[in-house]
Amino acid sequence: MTVEERSSARAIPALDRSSLIIDRIETIALRAPLARRFSGSAYSMTNRTTIVTRLHTRDGVVSEVYNGDTDHEQALLVGIIHDELAPRVLGRSATDPEGAWLAMEPSTNNILRDKGLALQSIACLDTAIWDVFGKAMGMPLHRLWGSVADSLPMSVIGGYYHLDLDETRDLIAAYAQRFSGVKFKVGKDPREDAERVRVAREGGGPDLALMVDANQGYELAAAVDFGKRAYDYDLRWFEEPCRWTNDRRWMHDVRLRTCIPVTAGQSEVTLNGIRDLVMDGAIDVSNFDASWAGGPTIWRKAAGLCSAFGVELGHHEEPQVSMHLLASTPKHTFVECFDEERDPFFWNLSDLSSFLRDRRLVLPERPGFGIRLDWDYVERYTVDRRVTGA
């Protein structure tokens, strides 16, 4: 994009509360089977899923975003979007994302279900509203939110338990040619995991940022044992090291006893959850997930909170959203993805993977989130389509 084109793209139209009135909400649920079962310390999956949200306005501006990787609950999320949230959003202006979020918030108060389901549903619409707003302003959201970077280092999540040591070494070596960092799966046996990390470091070389993710797999003693065994392998961070039952206190202890930075936040779906992690000294890096916790509106509040305490910012997966959020925060770390086998959507659903250059993801200058979907690919993996409104 030339300087002239960029200047034109940033021209700000005249908008008021009578602009961008939302009159139709469309969701397209996608599910793609994976070639193998992928397992972490305490979970496994065989499908990749997401929800495309197309929010239509009377002005003709339409969002083109996708969120979430929830499989078994996908139909529940679609139902919440159309049955509970759509009546609260239709007729509102997309110039007021905060007001729309507050209008949707009562759906989180249903005591008969996990509030996380409503927050994931809100995230779909909140992301779509911001996309419409950015498009109407003619600006990419990372610029609208105040970019501090034009590109971000990109890390890949890999090193699953189905690999033997030689396969692990070869895979990490291949990743090091394409990505700035690797987030490696641990969380079972400290001794065996440390050996796997040794092999990963050997394959990736000294310049690769190597993170480990236990997915809450260890008890405190095992987390500390692993951290001491793996300390010499120059770990960038230790993610979700401890079981959920006492994770804040235990993560605080892991930080002090291993001297390895601790990352967590993806399993928190509320702003007060992140507040407590920070206030208890449990984390060095937050990987709060906008697509699980209510969308960019809440993530940006969490980013401000973390900044006030010197906590760095990451984001759990969802690079199509996280790249804009992270680029607008000075203390950002990596935008993360899976490889083609684990997440076919990032590599095929849009053209955003083509922005990966020299192990960094270049921020698109297209308005909104800048997502351009491959509609033939969308049709191939659609399992449900629903429309509410005009």
Number of C-alpha atoms within 10 A of each C-alpha: 10 7 8 8 10 14 12 12 18 17 11 11 9 8 12 11 11 11 16 25 20 25 20 19 25 19 21 20 22 24 21 17 15 16 10 12 13 18 15 22 18 11 9 10 14 15 19 18 23 20 25 22 26 24 28 25 24 15 12 14 18 23 28 20 26 28 25 22 21 19 15 10 10 21 15 13 23 24 14 18 29 19 12 16 24 23 15 19 23 21 17 21 22 30 22 15 20 15 14 21 22 10 15 24 16 13 19 18 11 10 8 6 10 11 16 18 22 26 25 29 31 28 27 30 30 27 28 30 34 24 29 29 27 26 21 23 21 22 26 24 28 27 21 17 16 14 19 15 17 17 21 22 21 24 29 24 20 22 26 16 18 13 12 11 17 12 15 23 21 15 17 26 18 13 21 21 13 16 23 23 27 28 23 25 23 28 26 21 15 21 13 13 21 20 15 24 25 18 20 26 23 16 21 23 14 11 10 23 21 26 23 27 23 22 24 23 22 24 19 19 14 18 29 25 19 24 24 17 18 22 13 10 17 14 19 18 22 29 30 27 30 26 19 15 10 11 21 22 15 21 29 17 18 27 22 15 14 19 14 21 19 26 28 30 24 22 19 19 23 19 18 11 15 25 15 13 22 22 13 13 18 25 28 23 25 27 25 28 27 31 30 27 26 29 26 24 17 21 24 17 12 21 26 14 16 23 16 9 12 13 20 19 25 27 27 21 24 20 21 22 26 24 29 29 26 26 25 22 22 15 17 24 20 26 30 27 24 20 16 12 12 21 18 16 22 18 16 16 19 18 14 20 17 11 14 17 14 13 19 20 25 20 23 20 20 18 23 29 28 25 20 13 17 12 10 9 14 19 11 11 16 17 14 14 13 14 14 16 14 11
